[in-house]
Amino acid sequence: MDKYSFLNTAHTSFFSELYDKYLVNPDSVEPSWRAFFQGFDFGLESSLGELDIDENRTTAIVNGNKSEMPESLQKEFQVIRLIDGYRSRGHLFTETNPVRERRHYEPTLDIQNFGLEESDLATVFNAGDIIGIGPCSLNEIIRHLQSIYCDAIGVEYMFIRKPEKVKWIQDWINVNDNHPNFDSDRKKHILKKLNHAISFETFLHTKYVGQKRFSLEGNESLIPALDVIVERAAEMGVKQFVMGMAHRGRLNVLTNIFGKSAKDIFSEFDGKDYEQEIFDGDVKYHLGWTSDRKSDNGNKIKMNIAPNPSHLETVGAVVEGIARAKQDAHYQDDFSKVLPIVVHGDAAIAGQGVVYELVQMANLDGYKTGGTIHIVVNNQIGFTTNYLDARTSTYCTDVAKVTLSPVLHVNADDAEAVVHASLFALEYRMRFASDVFIDLLGYRKYGHNEGDEPRFTQPKLYKAIAKHKNPRDIYAERLMQEGVIDDTYVAELEKQYKDSLEEKLEDSRKEDKTVITPFMADEWKGFENVREWEMMETFDTTFDKDKLTKIAKVLTELPKGKKFLRKVEKLVNDRHNMFFESDNLDWAMGELLAYGSLLEEGFAVRMSGQDVERGTFSHRHAVMKVEESEEEVILLNMLSEEQAKFQIYNSLLSEYGVVGFDYGYAMASPNTLTIWEAQFGDFSNGAQIMIDQYISAAEDKWKLQNGLVMLLPHGYEGQGAEHSSARMERYLQLCAKDNMYIADVTTPAQMFHILRRQMKANFRKPLIIFTPKSLLRHPKAVSKISDLTEGSFQEVIDDETADAKKVKSLVFCTGKFYYDLLAVKEEQNRDDVALVRVEQLFPLPEEKMKEVMVKYKNADDFVWAQEEPRNMGAWSHLLMHFSEVQKFRVASRRFYAAPAAGSAVRSKMRHQQVIDYVFDKSKDNMFKPKDLK
């Protein structure tokens, strides 16, 4: 009996729908049908081998069984395969490039590649139901497929694995064959925004000849795209927008989307000095902006565009952090109300690795923001690099496939298609809380900047660009043909806009100084900009003992009825004993109590980094797992009903992206103690761009305060070159005036007070703390409860055991090295040596160091001791900031290229040599080439 005889009588539309469902998600169809379709596919993919074709019937082999299939049904399947081909590969054959031919791809979408012939074109197929047009001829089906997939918009989405998303996309683009149906008012509005974009650039080009502006020309349709996203999103309930973009087109976006007055931009072009003296400012196309905008429908929305450096993609991570901070603070129940938009360049999104890090954050608990709209301003060139030299992937947006995000490739000359694609992107994000990408394929009218000559490297391309009409004129001609506007309409629009620009230019030239508007001023009300000497003030960081005891009780008792690992139970019990019995608090206890005290005072705490929940060295255990269920227990969130929220997240294996995210979070949430911890201090090397461009310089460039804390484990314990040094010399080299705090603290109480100082001050500065590894469990690195509840952070800690009259050698040191020196001092009973700890390295406590030197007036030997090589560590910093060190002798390792030796034996020997020299100046072999060691 023929196992598949039912194929002869069933209706072909049923097979069409079922096969289409199978193509999207094979597991969604009934197993016997799946087996049949698999057999059919196998035959079809073998160039119709395994399919015996005669004039009237086809035999399909399924699971070794032969079944005769009506030719009409077999053709239906082939048409469905054709439809699937357009869905999967139609984007390769679009009309999306406005200035040059597309590359050619094989195989094409010719019907012969799907087992169909010219004679089939007039045949009616039920497969038309799949694209929403019902039974119709193959000719008509192809026409619709060309319109949906191969016109001005190419859609990549068939790699998405969730059927509901795929179906939603197909339903959306099948309407009007993926073409908009705008009324005349909407069309005129699009033309108006295009005119704003083009007239603004033309005005700057004529008024500021030769000045860099990184114009949007060639991609002006970005302006109507952003405009429709903002307007429609406001209708859908979005309250705040956070946007990041590099310099290309930024001034245009600031004026025509964010409402920054052209007057202010003209002042910046005129090169006037800044009204404020305390910062240096930045070039005009790097500045941030915050504004309140009222949409056309009267919805109030907050607009934020983050300041950016020339490292093009850096700002994306910052934007995500800002968005998440706003969501956590105001919209915890509905992240969709804050919409991040990141505008990329084509060469940058393909070439810079931070984009991959950013994309990988999209759905992680600690970093998700409810979906981001990514827009690529695709100039088809990077500086002078042709796209063929800029990437290996087919598209610059192929990173989107990492998170299965849909991509729309759009011809930037087709303004309506651009707006249509933007609406798709917004609706997809709002429905699925997922990322979506728009590849806005245009060109760059001039070179990298307006003074560059692009024909040096792309003569053929720029010959075509020189003859090419701008998107406004292209669209205006189309609207005239449709009878929407007359031939004077554009000239009137242009005159009105240019007249307004002339007026603002005249106003700007009446001003003597440029005023920089603070970014996110609402979030920073009550905070002051301070100078270096104000950073050195003592802040009240004490905390009531009874309240601290209540916090300690919660932190030292596990929930009843839950089973934890024995090691965890012992750790919590030890913490109970150290607080309630021995009064010797270790490092982790001091740190956790700092968080608890701040939480009780209403300051939220956010920490992220690799393995921060337990701590790289298993010291923190801020998150504990129930053994059987792996339920997470966070004792710091069990303090009281009134407490602020404690959030801690193990990050992805990223430094650059995560530090950028956390920096953005701190930028938008000054009342949250935001911490990033490196697994080892030298891992921060991976975030060097963030450190150089934002952390150390943002206040000076952009008037931005930021309280991000970076915890960098540092100390020489024979672990080799990679895990010894946090490279403190790099941070210290970046210190100037009042830009950040740098500390290398040595006790739990110091850690407690410095973290509390970070929030109790009425200003915010980045804080870099070189944290210990061996001191986490060092028997001497402990503090009393009274050390926490009383006192304050000590920039310098004097040697309490020293008798000033007896001291001949005064040794200044920092960090963990103090305990190494202390062990030798005690062992040798050296009462002629005083060990003084410099706990804060910037701002350097010069006066307190001088006071210490005066105190030990009998000392005739002054030493700076460090475990790092001479060309590393804090020595060069002291030379620049503390003139008294000119008379110091330096005890350090020699000059080395690597921070430490890989051999534990060699490392120990070098370490001991430094210690020996601290206590006996005759043992200096610093410059004696006794051996190669």
Solvent accessible surface area in square Angstrom, and as a share of the most:
residue,aa,sasa,rsa
1,M,234,1.04
2,D,51,0.26
3,K,117,0.49
4,Y,9,0.03
5,S,46,0.30
6,F,88,0.37
7,L,3,0.01
8,N,70,0.36
9,T,121,0.70
10,A,37,0.29
11,H,118,0.53
12,T,27,0.16
13,S,24,0.16
14,F,100,0.42
15,F,0,0.00
16,S,0,0.00
17,E,103,0.46
18,L,28,0.14
19,Y,0,0.00
20,D,21,0.11
21,K,102,0.43
22,Y,16,0.06
23,L,37,0.19
24,V,40,0.23
25,N,41,0.21
26,P,56,0.35
27,D,113,0.59
28,S,43,0.28
29,V,7,0.04
30,E,93,0.42
31,P,83,0.52
32,S,60,0.39
33,W,39,0.14
34,R,60,0.22
35,A,22,0.17
36,F,1,0.00
37,F,0,0.00
38,Q,92,0.41
39,G,14,0.14
40,F,0,0.00
41,D,16,0.09
42,F,126,0.52
43,G,1,0.01
44,L,21,0.11
45,E,121,0.54
46,S,48,0.31
47,S,104,0.67
48,L,45,0.22
49,G,33,0.32
50,E,74,0.33
51,L,9,0.05
52,D,82,0.42
53,I,89,0.45
54,D,88,0.46
55,E,148,0.66
56,N,101,0.52
57,R,90,0.33
58,T,0,0.00
59,T,21,0.12
60,A,0,0.00
61,I,54,0.27
62,V,0,0.00
63,N,111,0.57
64,G,68,0.65
65,N,61,0.31
66,K,131,0.55
67,S,2,0.01
68,E,83,0.37
69,M,0,0.00
70,P,26,0.17
71,E,57,0.26
72,S,72,0.46
73,L,2,0.01
74,Q,4,0.02
75,K,31,0.13
76,E,7,0.03
77,F,0,0.00
78,Q,3,0.01
79,V,0,0.00
80,I,1,0.00
81,R,43,0.16
82,L,0,0.00
83,I,1,0.00
84,D,24,0.13
85,G,9,0.09
86,Y,5,0.02
87,R,4,0.02
88,S,43,0.28
89,R,63,0.23
90,G,0,0.00
91,H,17,0.07
92,L,22,0.11
93,F,53,0.22
94,T,7,0.04
95,E,117,0.52
96,T,1,0.01
97,N,31,0.16
98,P,20,0.13
99,V,18,0.10
100,R,62,0.23
101,E,150,0.67
102,R,47,0.17
103,R,92,0.34
104,H,167,0.75
105,Y,44,0.17
106,E,136,0.61
107,P,80,0.50
108,T,38,0.22
109,L,15,0.07
110,D,80,0.41
111,I,16,0.08
112,Q,92,0.41
113,N,82,0.42
114,F,32,0.13
115,G,22,0.21
116,L,0,0.00
117,E,89,0.40
118,E,114,0.51
119,S,96,0.62
120,D,14,0.07
121,L,39,0.19
122,A,87,0.67
123,T,61,0.36
124,V,93,0.53
125,F,5,0.02
126,N,30,0.15
127,A,0,0.00
128,G,0,0.00
129,D,52,0.27
130,I,22,0.11
131,I,2,0.01
132,G,63,0.61
133,I,50,0.25
134,G,18,0.17
135,P,78,0.49
136,C,20,0.12
137,S,27,0.17
138,L,0,0.00
139,N,86,0.44
140,E,60,0.27
141,I,0,0.00
142,I,31,0.16
143,R,130,0.48
144,H,24,0.11
145,L,0,0.00
146,Q,78,0.35
147,S,26,0.17
148,I,1,0.00
149,Y,1,0.00
150,C,6,0.04
151,D,51,0.26
152,A,10,0.08
153,I,7,0.04
154,G,0,0.00
155,V,0,0.00
156,E,6,0.03
157,Y,1,0.00
158,M,44,0.20
159,F,56,0.23
160,I,9,0.04
161,R,189,0.69
162,K,108,0.46
163,P,50,0.32
164,E,101,0.45
165,K,28,0.12
166,V,3,0.02
167,K,128,0.54
168,W,39,0.14
169,I,0,0.00
170,Q,15,0.07
171,D,71,0.37
172,W,42,0.15
173,I,0,0.00
174,N,28,0.14
175,V,94,0.54
176,N,81,0.42
177,D,20,0.10
178,N,4,0.02
179,H,62,0.28
180,P,27,0.17
181,N,127,0.65
182,F,29,0.12
183,D,93,0.48
184,S,55,0.35
185,D,104,0.54
186,R,83,0.30
187,K,28,0.12
188,K,67,0.29
189,H,55,0.25
190,I,4,0.02
191,L,0,0.00
192,K,84,0.36
193,K,20,0.08
194,L,0,0.00
195,N,0,0.00
196,H,30,0.13
197,A,0,0.00
198,I,11,0.06
199,S,0,0.00
200,F,0,0.00
201,E,4,0.02
202,T,47,0.27
203,F,7,0.03
204,L,1,0.00
205,H,65,0.29
206,T,86,0.50
207,K,77,0.33
208,Y,14,0.05
209,V,122,0.70
210,G,57,0.55
211,Q,62,0.28
212,K,100,0.42
213,R,5,0.02
214,F,12,0.05
215,S,4,0.03
216,L,2,0.01
217,E,13,0.06
218,G,1,0.01
219,N,1,0.01
220,E,3,0.01
221,S,0,0.00
222,L,0,0.00
223,I,0,0.00
224,P,2,0.01
225,A,2,0.02
226,L,1,0.01
227,D,6,0.03
228,V,11,0.06
229,I,0,0.00
230,V,2,0.01
231,E,19,0.09
232,R,80,0.29
233,A,0,0.00
234,A,7,0.06
235,E,85,0.38
236,M,63,0.28
237,G,21,0.20
238,V,2,0.01
239,K,93,0.40
240,Q,18,0.08
241,F,1,0.00
242,V,0,0.00
243,M,3,0.01
244,G,0,0.00
245,M,1,0.00
246,A,17,0.13
247,H,16,0.07
248,R,32,0.12
249,G,1,0.01
250,R,0,0.00
251,L,4,0.02
252,N,0,0.00
253,V,0,0.00
254,L,0,0.00
255,T,22,0.13
256,N,14,0.07
257,I,4,0.02
258,F,4,0.01
259,G,57,0.54
260,K,8,0.04
261,S,40,0.26
262,A,1,0.01
263,K,57,0.24
264,D,41,0.21
265,I,0,0.00
266,F,0,0.00
267,S,7,0.05
268,E,23,0.11
269,F,6,0.02
270,D,52,0.27
271,G,63,0.61
272,K,42,0.18
273,D,96,0.50
274,Y,46,0.17
275,E,99,0.44
276,Q,41,0.18
277,E,163,0.73
278,I,64,0.32
279,F,10,0.04
280,D,101,0.52
281,G,11,0.10
282,D,31,0.16
283,V,64,0.37
284,K,26,0.11
285,Y,19,0.07
286,H,15,0.07
287,L,6,0.03
288,G,13,0.12
289,W,31,0.11
290,T,24,0.14
291,S,22,0.14
292,D,110,0.57
293,R,46,0.17
294,K,129,0.55
295,S,6,0.04
296,D,109,0.56
297,N,96,0.49
298,G,40,0.39
299,N,50,0.25
300,K,160,0.68
301,I,5,0.03
302,K,36,0.15
303,M,2,0.01
304,N,0,0.00
305,I,0,0.00
306,A,0,0.00
307,P,0,0.00
308,N,0,0.00
309,P,3,0.02
310,S,66,0.43
311,H,71,0.32
312,L,55,0.27
313,E,7,0.03
314,T,0,0.00
315,V,3,0.02
316,G,1,0.01
317,A,1,0.01
318,V,0,0.00
319,V,0,0.00
320,E,12,0.05
321,G,0,0.00
322,I,0,0.00
323,A,0,0.00
324,R,12,0.04
325,A,2,0.01
326,K,3,0.01
327,Q,0,0.00
328,D,17,0.09
329,A,65,0.50
330,H,111,0.49
331,Y,43,0.17
332,Q,111,0.49
333,D,151,0.78
334,D,55,0.28
335,F,42,0.17
336,S,29,0.18
337,K,56,0.24
338,V,0,0.00
339,L,0,0.00
340,P,0,0.00
341,I,2,0.01
342,V,1,0.01
343,V,8,0.05
344,H,5,0.02
345,G,23,0.22
346,D,4,0.02
347,A,31,0.24
348,A,5,0.04
349,I,4,0.02
350,A,38,0.30
351,G,56,0.54
352,Q,59,0.26
353,G,53,0.51
354,V,4,0.03
355,V,2,0.01
356,Y,107,0.41
357,E,38,0.17
358,L,10,0.05
359,V,1,0.00
360,Q,63,0.28
361,M,3,0.01
362,A,19,0.15
363,N,101,0.52
364,L,71,0.35
365,D,96,0.50
366,G,3,0.03
367,Y,5,0.02
368,K,76,0.32
369,T,6,0.03
370,G,12,0.12
371,G,4,0.04
372,T,3,0.02
373,I,0,0.00
374,H,2,0.01
375,I,1,0.01
376,V,0,0.00
377,V,4,0.02
378,N,4,0.02
379,N,14,0.07
380,Q,8,0.04
381,I,6,0.03
382,G,16,0.15
383,F,121,0.50
384,T,53,0.31
385,T,53,0.31
386,N,36,0.18
387,Y,34,0.13
388,L,106,0.53
389,D,113,0.59
390,A,26,0.20
391,R,48,0.18
392,T,145,0.84
393,S,45,0.29
394,T,49,0.28
395,Y,18,0.07
396,C,4,0.02
397,T,0,0.00
398,D,30,0.16
399,V,26,0.15
400,A,0,0.00
401,K,74,0.31
402,V,61,0.35
403,T,36,0.21
404,L,42,0.21
405,S,4,0.02
406,P,0,0.00
407,V,0,0.00
408,L,1,0.00
409,H,4,0.02
410,V,0,0.00
411,N,20,0.10
412,A,0,0.00
413,D,15,0.08
414,D,38,0.20
415,A,1,0.01
416,E,4,0.02
417,A,6,0.05
418,V,0,0.00
419,V,1,0.00
420,H,18,0.08
421,A,0,0.00
422,S,0,0.00
423,L,22,0.11
424,F,0,0.00
425,A,0,0.00
426,L,0,0.00
427,E,44,0.20
428,Y,0,0.00
429,R,1,0.00
430,M,39,0.17
431,R,158,0.58
432,F,41,0.17
433,A,54,0.42
434,S,16,0.10
435,D,11,0.06
436,V,0,0.00
437,F,0,0.00
438,I,2,0.01
439,D,3,0.01
440,L,0,0.00
441,L,24,0.12
442,G,0,0.00
443,Y,8,0.03
444,R,8,0.03
445,K,91,0.38
446,Y,50,0.19
447,G,0,0.00
448,H,48,0.21
449,N,24,0.12
450,E,23,0.10
451,G,63,0.61
452,D,41,0.21
453,E,53,0.24
454,P,15,0.10
455,R,148,0.54
456,F,165,0.69
457,T,70,0.41
458,Q,16,0.07
459,P,79,0.50
460,K,176,0.75
461,L,13,0.07
462,Y,10,0.04
463,K,131,0.55
464,A,41,0.32
465,I,8,0.04
466,A,88,0.68
467,K,161,0.68
468,H,57,0.25
469,K,107,0.45
470,N,39,0.20
471,P,0,0.00
472,R,18,0.07
473,D,47,0.24
474,I,55,0.28
475,Y,4,0.01
476,A,4,0.03
477,E,68,0.30
478,R,87,0.32
479,L,0,0.00
480,M,71,0.32
481,Q,155,0.69
482,E,81,0.36
483,G,62,0.60
484,V,29,0.17
485,I,15,0.07
486,D,84,0.44
487,D,113,0.59
488,T,68,0.40
489,Y,58,0.22
490,V,22,0.12
491,A,64,0.49
492,E,96,0.43
493,L,24,0.12
494,E,42,0.19
495,K,133,0.56
496,Q,123,0.55
497,Y,26,0.10
498,K,57,0.24
499,D,72,0.37
500,S,39,0.25
501,L,2,0.01
502,E,74,0.33
503,E,112,0.50
504,K,78,0.33
505,L,10,0.05
506,E,112,0.50
507,D,50,0.26
508,S,0,0.00
509,R,129,0.47
510,K,143,0.60
511,E,80,0.36
512,D,122,0.63
513,K,97,0.41
514,T,4,0.03
515,V,79,0.46
516,I,11,0.06
517,T,59,0.35
518,P,56,0.35
519,F,10,0.04
520,M,1,0.01
521,A,46,0.36
522,D,77,0.40
523,E,41,0.19
524,W,32,0.11
525,K,152,0.64
526,G,71,0.68
527,F,39,0.16
528,E,90,0.41
529,N,57,0.29
530,V,9,0.05
531,R,90,0.33
532,E,58,0.26
533,W,170,0.60
534,E,52,0.23
535,M,0,0.00
536,M,50,0.22
537,E,94,0.42
538,T,103,0.60
539,F,33,0.14
540,D,103,0.53
541,T,1,0.01
542,T,54,0.31
543,F,14,0.06
544,D,75,0.39
545,K,118,0.50
546,D,98,0.51
547,K,117,0.50
548,L,0,0.00
549,T,43,0.25
550,K,143,0.61
551,I,2,0.01
552,A,0,0.00
553,K,108,0.46
554,V,40,0.23
555,L,5,0.03
556,T,5,0.03
557,E,77,0.35
558,L,31,0.16
559,P,32,0.20
560,K,187,0.79
561,G,89,0.85
562,K,75,0.32
563,K,123,0.52
564,F,4,0.01
565,L,97,0.48
566,R,211,0.77
567,K,172,0.73
568,V,12,0.07
569,E,73,0.33
570,K,132,0.56
571,L,36,0.18
572,V,4,0.03
573,N,82,0.42
574,D,54,0.28
575,R,8,0.03
576,H,56,0.25
577,N,49,0.25
578,M,27,0.12
579,F,9,0.04
580,F,74,0.31
581,E,128,0.57
582,S,59,0.38
583,D,47,0.24
584,N,59,0.30
585,L,0,0.00
586,D,33,0.17
587,W,3,0.01
588,A,4,0.03
589,M,0,0.00
590,G,0,0.00
591,E,2,0.01
592,L,4,0.02
593,L,0,0.00
594,A,0,0.00
595,Y,0,0.00
596,G,0,0.00
597,S,0,0.00
598,L,0,0.00
599,L,0,0.00
600,E,64,0.29
601,E,68,0.30
602,G,50,0.48
603,F,35,0.15
604,A,23,0.18
605,V,0,0.00
606,R,0,0.00
607,M,0,0.00
608,S,0,0.00
609,G,0,0.00
610,Q,7,0.03
611,D,53,0.27
612,V,0,0.00
613,E,27,0.12
614,R,116,0.42
615,G,0,0.00
616,T,24,0.14
617,F,46,0.19
618,S,39,0.25
619,H,16,0.07
620,R,1,0.01
621,H,30,0.14
622,A,6,0.04
623,V,10,0.06
624,M,4,0.02
625,K,85,0.36
626,V,13,0.08
627,E,70,0.31
628,E,140,0.63
629,S,77,0.50
630,E,119,0.53
631,E,76,0.34
632,E,93,0.42
633,V,2,0.01
634,I,37,0.19
635,L,9,0.04
636,L,3,0.01
637,N,57,0.29
638,M,95,0.42
639,L,21,0.10
640,S,41,0.27
641,E,168,0.75
642,E,146,0.65
643,Q,27,0.12
644,A,19,0.15
645,K,105,0.45
646,F,2,0.01
647,Q,14,0.06
648,I,8,0.04
649,Y,38,0.15
650,N,71,0.36
651,S,16,0.10
652,L,35,0.17
653,L,152,0.76
654,S,3,0.02
655,E,32,0.14
656,Y,29,0.11
657,G,0,0.00
658,V,0,0.00
659,V,0,0.00
660,G,0,0.00
661,F,0,0.00
662,D,0,0.00
663,Y,1,0.01
664,G,0,0.00
665,Y,5,0.02
666,A,2,0.02
667,M,1,0.00
668,A,8,0.06
669,S,17,0.11
670,P,9,0.05
671,N,76,0.39
672,T,14,0.08
673,L,1,0.00
674,T,1,0.00
675,I,0,0.00
676,W,2,0.01
677,E,11,0.05
678,A,1,0.01
679,Q,36,0.16
680,F,27,0.11
681,G,1,0.01
682,D,17,0.09
683,F,55,0.23
684,S,2,0.01
685,N,62,0.32
686,G,40,0.39
687,A,0,0.00
688,Q,46,0.21
689,I,51,0.26
690,M,1,0.00
691,I,1,0.00
692,D,50,0.26
693,Q,44,0.20
694,Y,0,0.00
695,I,4,0.02
696,S,10,0.06
697,A,25,0.20
698,A,2,0.01
699,E,28,0.13
700,D,41,0.21
701,K,38,0.16
702,W,8,0.03
703,K,39,0.16
704,L,10,0.05
705,Q,15,0.07
706,N,3,0.01
707,G,8,0.08
708,L,1,0.00
709,V,0,0.00
710,M,0,0.00
711,L,1,0.01
712,L,0,0.00
713,P,5,0.03
714,H,9,0.04
715,G,0,0.00
716,Y,7,0.03
717,E,58,0.26
718,G,30,0.29
719,Q,82,0.37
720,G,8,0.08
721,A,26,0.20
722,E,114,0.51
723,H,51,0.23
724,S,1,0.01
725,S,2,0.01
726,A,0,0.00
727,R,40,0.15
728,M,1,0.00
729,E,25,0.11
730,R,88,0.32
731,Y,5,0.02
732,L,2,0.01
733,Q,137,0.61
734,L,53,0.27
735,C,10,0.06
736,A,54,0.42
737,K,114,0.48
738,D,23,0.12
739,N,18,0.09
740,M,0,0.00
741,Y,6,0.02
742,I,0,0.00
743,A,0,0.00
744,D,7,0.04
745,V,2,0.01
746,T,0,0.00
747,T,22,0.13
748,P,0,0.00
749,A,11,0.09
750,Q,7,0.03
751,M,1,0.00
752,F,0,0.00
753,H,4,0.02
754,I,0,0.00
755,L,0,0.00
756,R,0,0.00
757,R,8,0.03
758,Q,6,0.03
759,M,6,0.03
760,K,77,0.33
761,A,7,0.06
762,N,68,0.35
763,F,5,0.02
764,R,5,0.02
765,K,2,0.01
766,P,8,0.05
767,L,1,0.00
768,I,0,0.00
769,I,0,0.00
770,F,1,0.00
771,T,9,0.05
772,P,6,0.04
773,K,14,0.06
774,S,47,0.31
775,L,1,0.01
776,L,6,0.03
777,R,144,0.52
778,H,51,0.23
779,P,112,0.70
780,K,100,0.42
781,A,1,0.01
782,V,48,0.27
783,S,5,0.03
784,K,90,0.38
785,I,16,0.08
786,S,52,0.34
787,D,61,0.32
788,L,0,0.00
789,T,15,0.09
790,E,107,0.48
791,G,49,0.48
792,S,20,0.13
793,F,11,0.05
794,Q,82,0.36
795,E,6,0.03
796,V,18,0.10
797,I,25,0.13
798,D,38,0.19
799,D,13,0.07
800,E,161,0.72
801,T,116,0.67
802,A,22,0.17
803,D,63,0.33
804,A,26,0.20
805,K,159,0.67
806,K,107,0.45
807,V,0,0.00
808,K,100,0.43
809,S,13,0.08
810,L,0,0.00
811,V,0,0.00
812,F,0,0.00
813,C,0,0.00
814,T,9,0.05
815,G,1,0.01
816,K,18,0.08
817,F,2,0.01
818,Y,20,0.07
819,Y,12,0.04
820,D,34,0.18
821,L,0,0.00
822,L,24,0.12
823,A,58,0.45
824,V,22,0.13
825,K,16,0.07
826,E,94,0.42
827,E,147,0.66
828,Q,93,0.41
829,N,127,0.65
830,R,60,0.22
831,D,77,0.40
832,D,39,0.20
833,V,0,0.00
834,A,0,0.00
835,L,1,0.01
836,V,0,0.00
837,R,27,0.10
838,V,0,0.00
839,E,0,0.00
840,Q,0,0.00
841,L,0,0.00
842,F,2,0.01
843,P,0,0.00
844,L,10,0.05
845,P,2,0.01
846,E,59,0.27
847,E,115,0.52
848,K,79,0.34
849,M,0,0.00
850,K,68,0.29
851,E,114,0.51
852,V,14,0.08
853,M,19,0.08
854,V,112,0.65
855,K,96,0.41
856,Y,1,0.00
857,K,170,0.72
858,N,64,0.33
859,A,11,0.09
860,D,111,0.58
861,D,14,0.07
862,F,30,0.13
863,V,0,0.00
864,W,0,0.00
865,A,0,0.00
866,Q,3,0.01
867,E,6,0.03
868,E,5,0.02
869,P,0,0.00
870,R,35,0.13
871,N,67,0.34
872,M,5,0.02
873,G,0,0.00
874,A,1,0.00
875,W,26,0.09
876,S,55,0.35
877,H,2,0.01
878,L,0,0.00
879,L,71,0.35
880,M,126,0.56
881,H,55,0.24
882,F,1,0.00
883,S,81,0.52
884,E,47,0.21
885,V,1,0.00
886,Q,131,0.58
887,K,126,0.54
888,F,17,0.07
889,R,39,0.14
890,V,14,0.08
891,A,0,0.00
892,S,11,0.07
893,R,8,0.03
894,R,42,0.15
895,F,116,0.48
896,Y,46,0.17
897,A,101,0.78
898,A,50,0.39
899,P,14,0.09
900,A,7,0.06
901,A,11,0.09
902,G,67,0.64
903,S,54,0.35
904,A,63,0.49
905,V,123,0.71
906,R,92,0.34
907,S,5,0.03
908,K,155,0.66
909,M,64,0.28
910,R,21,0.08
911,H,28,0.13
912,Q,83,0.37
913,Q,57,0.25
914,V,4,0.03
915,I,8,0.04
916,D,46,0.24
917,Y,25,0.10
918,V,1,0.00
919,F,15,0.06
920,D,55,0.28
921,K,126,0.54
922,S,87,0.56
923,K,108,0.46
924,D,48,0.25
925,N,37,0.19
926,M,13,0.06
927,F,144,0.60
928,K,119,0.51
929,P,125,0.78
930,K,166,0.70
931,D,67,0.35
932,L,180,0.90
933,K,87,0.37
